[in-house]
Amino acid sequence: MKKWFLKMLAFSWVFIIVTSGELLAQCAMCRASVETNVNEDGIGFAAKLNTGILYLFVTPYLLVMVIGYFWYRKSREHMEKQKEAELRKQRLFNA
């Protein structure tokens, strides 16, 4: 199970890196804002806006991944404790 999780994590990172060029797209409103402000502030405004969009896009997914990881780890610990309790019961009744 752990190997499967690591393979999926590696695949996700490779997928994100390969498609990162497409992640710099903007919505129509953002694009209009950039086009009007490019003349005033230069290209730096567009780059900052793209970075902000990516930050807002990635943050919820990272949060869900972290919560999922801790949930998975906690459930594994709980399963191990249940197995230990079952083994103790079996030893007690078999003795």
mmCIF file of the C-alpha atoms, coordinates in Angstrom:
data_MODEL
# 
_entry.id   MODEL 
# 
loop_
_atom_site.group_PDB 
_atom_site.id 
_atom_site.type_symbol 
_atom_site.label_atom_id 
_atom_site.label_alt_id 
_atom_site.label_comp_id 
_atom_site.label_asym_id 
_atom_site.label_entity_id 
_atom_site.label_seq_id 
_atom_site.pdbx_PDB_ins_code 
_atom_site.Cartn_x 
_atom_site.Cartn_y 
_atom_site.Cartn_z 
_atom_site.occupancy 
_atom_site.B_iso_or_equiv 
_atom_site.pdbx_formal_charge 
_atom_site.auth_seq_id 
_atom_site.auth_comp_id 
_atom_site.auth_asym_id 
_atom_site.auth_atom_id 
_atom_site.pdbx_PDB_model_num 
ATOM 1  C CA . MET A 1 1  ? 0.000   0.000   0.000   1.00 0.00 ? 1  MET A CA 1 
ATOM 2  C CA . LYS A 1 2  ? 2.821   2.379   0.816   1.00 0.00 ? 2  LYS A CA 1 
ATOM 3  C CA . LYS A 1 3  ? 4.540   1.703   -2.514  1.00 0.00 ? 3  LYS A CA 1 
ATOM 4  C CA . TRP A 1 4  ? 1.283   2.410   -4.344  1.00 0.00 ? 4  TRP A CA 1 
ATOM 5  C CA . PHE A 1 5  ? 0.892   5.713   -2.481  1.00 0.00 ? 5  PHE A CA 1 
ATOM 6  C CA . LEU A 1 6  ? 4.460   6.749   -3.317  1.00 0.00 ? 6  LEU A CA 1 
ATOM 7  C CA . LYS A 1 7  ? 3.985   5.837   -6.983  1.00 0.00 ? 7  LYS A CA 1 
ATOM 8  C CA . MET A 1 8  ? 0.803   7.901   -7.181  1.00 0.00 ? 8  MET A CA 1 
ATOM 9  C CA . LEU A 1 9  ? 2.523   10.825  -5.471  1.00 0.00 ? 9  LEU A CA 1 
ATOM 10 C CA . ALA A 1 10 ? 5.457   10.642  -7.897  1.00 0.00 ? 10 ALA A CA 1 
ATOM 11 C CA . PHE A 1 11 ? 3.074   10.399  -10.864 1.00 0.00 ? 11 PHE A CA 1 
ATOM 12 C CA . SER A 1 12 ? 1.179   13.469  -9.615  1.00 0.00 ? 12 SER A CA 1 
ATOM 13 C CA . TRP A 1 13 ? 4.361   15.522  -9.327  1.00 0.00 ? 13 TRP A CA 1 
ATOM 14 C CA . VAL A 1 14 ? 5.535   14.469  -12.794 1.00 0.00 ? 14 VAL A CA 1 
ATOM 15 C CA . PHE A 1 15 ? 2.115   15.346  -14.225 1.00 0.00 ? 15 PHE A CA 1 
ATOM 16 C CA . ILE A 1 16 ? 2.189   18.772  -12.582 1.00 0.00 ? 16 ILE A CA 1 
ATOM 17 C CA . ILE A 1 17 ? 5.712   19.492  -13.826 1.00 0.00 ? 17 ILE A CA 1 
ATOM 18 C CA . VAL A 1 18 ? 4.933   18.380  -17.389 1.00 0.00 ? 18 VAL A CA 1 
ATOM 19 C CA . THR A 1 19 ? 1.753   20.455  -17.608 1.00 0.00 ? 19 THR A CA 1 
ATOM 20 C CA . SER A 1 20 ? 3.075   23.483  -15.719 1.00 0.00 ? 20 SER A CA 1 
ATOM 21 C CA . GLY A 1 21 ? 3.213   25.548  -18.897 1.00 0.00 ? 21 GLY A CA 1 
ATOM 22 C CA . GLU A 1 22 ? -0.544  25.317  -19.212 1.00 0.00 ? 22 GLU A CA 1 
ATOM 23 C CA . LEU A 1 23 ? -1.026  26.367  -15.594 1.00 0.00 ? 23 LEU A CA 1 
ATOM 24 C CA . LEU A 1 24 ? -0.095  29.957  -16.417 1.00 0.00 ? 24 LEU A CA 1 
ATOM 25 C CA . ALA A 1 25 ? -3.469  30.563  -18.078 1.00 0.00 ? 25 ALA A CA 1 
ATOM 26 C CA . GLN A 1 26 ? -5.665  33.375  -16.823 1.00 0.00 ? 26 GLN A CA 1 
ATOM 27 C CA . CYS A 1 27 ? -9.394  33.902  -16.601 1.00 0.00 ? 27 CYS A CA 1 
ATOM 28 C CA . ALA A 1 28 ? -11.034 36.475  -18.887 1.00 0.00 ? 28 ALA A CA 1 
ATOM 29 C CA . MET A 1 29 ? -11.343 39.135  -16.177 1.00 0.00 ? 29 MET A CA 1 
ATOM 30 C CA . CYS A 1 30 ? -7.739  38.735  -15.089 1.00 0.00 ? 30 CYS A CA 1 
ATOM 31 C CA . ARG A 1 31 ? -6.585  38.897  -18.687 1.00 0.00 ? 31 ARG A CA 1 
ATOM 32 C CA . ALA A 1 32 ? -8.500  42.142  -19.260 1.00 0.00 ? 32 ALA A CA 1 
ATOM 33 C CA . SER A 1 33 ? -6.982  43.603  -16.093 1.00 0.00 ? 33 SER A CA 1 
ATOM 34 C CA . VAL A 1 34 ? -3.506  42.632  -17.221 1.00 0.00 ? 34 VAL A CA 1 
ATOM 35 C CA . GLU A 1 35 ? -3.985  44.077  -20.694 1.00 0.00 ? 35 GLU A CA 1 
ATOM 36 C CA . THR A 1 36 ? -5.048  47.443  -19.289 1.00 0.00 ? 36 THR A CA 1 
ATOM 37 C CA . ASN A 1 37 ? -2.270  47.536  -16.697 1.00 0.00 ? 37 ASN A CA 1 
ATOM 38 C CA . VAL A 1 38 ? 0.599   46.276  -18.872 1.00 0.00 ? 38 VAL A CA 1 
ATOM 39 C CA . ASN A 1 39 ? 1.094   49.728  -20.331 1.00 0.00 ? 39 ASN A CA 1 
ATOM 40 C CA . GLU A 1 40 ? 1.255   51.320  -16.871 1.00 0.00 ? 40 GLU A CA 1 
ATOM 41 C CA . ASP A 1 41 ? 3.175   48.771  -14.792 1.00 0.00 ? 41 ASP A CA 1 
ATOM 42 C CA . GLY A 1 42 ? 4.923   46.721  -17.421 1.00 0.00 ? 42 GLY A CA 1 
ATOM 43 C CA . ILE A 1 43 ? 5.173   42.953  -17.717 1.00 0.00 ? 43 ILE A CA 1 
ATOM 44 C CA . GLY A 1 44 ? 5.951   42.510  -13.991 1.00 0.00 ? 44 GLY A CA 1 
ATOM 45 C CA . PHE A 1 45 ? 2.286   42.998  -13.096 1.00 0.00 ? 45 PHE A CA 1 
ATOM 46 C CA . ALA A 1 46 ? 1.240   40.063  -15.288 1.00 0.00 ? 46 ALA A CA 1 
ATOM 47 C CA . ALA A 1 47 ? 3.883   37.796  -13.759 1.00 0.00 ? 47 ALA A CA 1 
ATOM 48 C CA . LYS A 1 48 ? 2.801   38.743  -10.241 1.00 0.00 ? 48 LYS A CA 1 
ATOM 49 C CA . LEU A 1 49 ? -0.835  38.118  -11.126 1.00 0.00 ? 49 LEU A CA 1 
ATOM 50 C CA . ASN A 1 50 ? 0.017   34.673  -12.537 1.00 0.00 ? 50 ASN A CA 1 
ATOM 51 C CA . THR A 1 51 ? 1.947   33.824  -9.383  1.00 0.00 ? 51 THR A CA 1 
ATOM 52 C CA . GLY A 1 52 ? -0.981  34.909  -7.224  1.00 0.00 ? 52 GLY A CA 1 
ATOM 53 C CA . ILE A 1 53 ? -3.425  32.826  -9.250  1.00 0.00 ? 53 ILE A CA 1 
ATOM 54 C CA . LEU A 1 54 ? -1.209  29.753  -8.956  1.00 0.00 ? 54 LEU A CA 1 
ATOM 55 C CA . TYR A 1 55 ? -0.807  30.311  -5.215  1.00 0.00 ? 55 TYR A CA 1 
ATOM 56 C CA . LEU A 1 56 ? -4.578  30.494  -4.751  1.00 0.00 ? 56 LEU A CA 1 
ATOM 57 C CA . PHE A 1 57 ? -5.029  27.440  -6.981  1.00 0.00 ? 57 PHE A CA 1 
ATOM 58 C CA . VAL A 1 58 ? -2.483  25.213  -5.236  1.00 0.00 ? 58 VAL A CA 1 
ATOM 59 C CA . THR A 1 59 ? -3.173  26.053  -1.587  1.00 0.00 ? 59 THR A CA 1 
ATOM 60 C CA . PRO A 1 60 ? -6.483  24.148  -1.170  1.00 0.00 ? 60 PRO A CA 1 
ATOM 61 C CA . TYR A 1 61 ? -5.075  21.063  -2.856  1.00 0.00 ? 61 TYR A CA 1 
ATOM 62 C CA . LEU A 1 62 ? -2.007  21.067  -0.632  1.00 0.00 ? 62 LEU A CA 1 
ATOM 63 C CA . LEU A 1 63 ? -4.227  21.453  2.409   1.00 0.00 ? 63 LEU A CA 1 
ATOM 64 C CA . VAL A 1 64 ? -6.354  18.487  1.352   1.00 0.00 ? 64 VAL A CA 1 
ATOM 65 C CA . MET A 1 65 ? -3.221  16.405  0.692   1.00 0.00 ? 65 MET A CA 1 
ATOM 66 C CA . VAL A 1 66 ? -1.776  17.178  4.137   1.00 0.00 ? 66 VAL A CA 1 
ATOM 67 C CA . ILE A 1 67 ? -5.064  16.372  5.888   1.00 0.00 ? 67 ILE A CA 1 
ATOM 68 C CA . GLY A 1 68 ? -5.373  13.166  3.834   1.00 0.00 ? 68 GLY A CA 1 
ATOM 69 C CA . TYR A 1 69 ? -1.853  12.111  4.761   1.00 0.00 ? 69 TYR A CA 1 
ATOM 70 C CA . PHE A 1 70 ? -2.436  12.594  8.482   1.00 0.00 ? 70 PHE A CA 1 
ATOM 71 C CA . TRP A 1 71 ? -5.800  10.833  8.232   1.00 0.00 ? 71 TRP A CA 1 
ATOM 72 C CA . TYR A 1 72 ? -4.171  7.896   6.434   1.00 0.00 ? 72 TYR A CA 1 
ATOM 73 C CA . ARG A 1 73 ? -1.383  7.674   9.005   1.00 0.00 ? 73 ARG A CA 1 
ATOM 74 C CA . LYS A 1 74 ? -3.840  7.813   11.902  1.00 0.00 ? 74 LYS A CA 1 
ATOM 75 C CA . SER A 1 75 ? -6.032  5.112   10.364  1.00 0.00 ? 75 SER A CA 1 
ATOM 76 C CA . ARG A 1 76 ? -3.004  2.863   9.887   1.00 0.00 ? 76 ARG A CA 1 
ATOM 77 C CA . GLU A 1 77 ? -2.072  3.295   13.550  1.00 0.00 ? 77 GLU A CA 1 
ATOM 78 C CA . HIS A 1 78 ? -5.644  2.512   14.572  1.00 0.00 ? 78 HIS A CA 1 
ATOM 79 C CA . MET A 1 79 ? -5.687  -0.651  12.433  1.00 0.00 ? 79 MET A CA 1 
ATOM 80 C CA . GLU A 1 80 ? -2.409  -1.813  13.992  1.00 0.00 ? 80 GLU A CA 1 
ATOM 81 C CA . LYS A 1 81 ? -3.801  -1.268  17.498  1.00 0.00 ? 81 LYS A CA 1 
ATOM 82 C CA . GLN A 1 82 ? -6.898  -3.286  16.593  1.00 0.00 ? 82 GLN A CA 1 
ATOM 83 C CA . LYS A 1 83 ? -4.765  -6.150  15.290  1.00 0.00 ? 83 LYS A CA 1 
ATOM 84 C CA . GLU A 1 84 ? -2.690  -6.127  18.483  1.00 0.00 ? 84 GLU A CA 1 
ATOM 85 C CA . ALA A 1 85 ? -5.871  -6.225  20.574  1.00 0.00 ? 85 ALA A CA 1 
ATOM 86 C CA . GLU A 1 86 ? -7.182  -9.179  18.558  1.00 0.00 ? 86 GLU A CA 1 
ATOM 87 C CA . LEU A 1 87 ? -3.893  -11.036 19.012  1.00 0.00 ? 87 LEU A CA 1 
ATOM 88 C CA . ARG A 1 88 ? -4.044  -10.452 22.778  1.00 0.00 ? 88 ARG A CA 1 
ATOM 89 C CA . LYS A 1 89 ? -7.598  -11.817 22.888  1.00 0.00 ? 89 LYS A CA 1 
ATOM 90 C CA . GLN A 1 90 ? -6.570  -14.893 20.917  1.00 0.00 ? 90 GLN A CA 1 
ATOM 91 C CA . ARG A 1 91 ? -3.602  -15.534 23.196  1.00 0.00 ? 91 ARG A CA 1 
ATOM 92 C CA . LEU A 1 92 ? -5.773  -15.087 26.275  1.00 0.00 ? 92 LEU A CA 1 
ATOM 93 C CA . PHE A 1 93 ? -8.456  -17.499 25.089  1.00 0.00 ? 93 PHE A CA 1 
ATOM 94 C CA . ASN A 1 94 ? -5.961  -20.052 23.720  1.00 0.00 ? 94 ASN A CA 1 
ATOM 95 C CA . ALA A 1 95 ? -3.894  -20.144 26.915  1.00 0.00 ? 95 ALA A CA 1 
# 
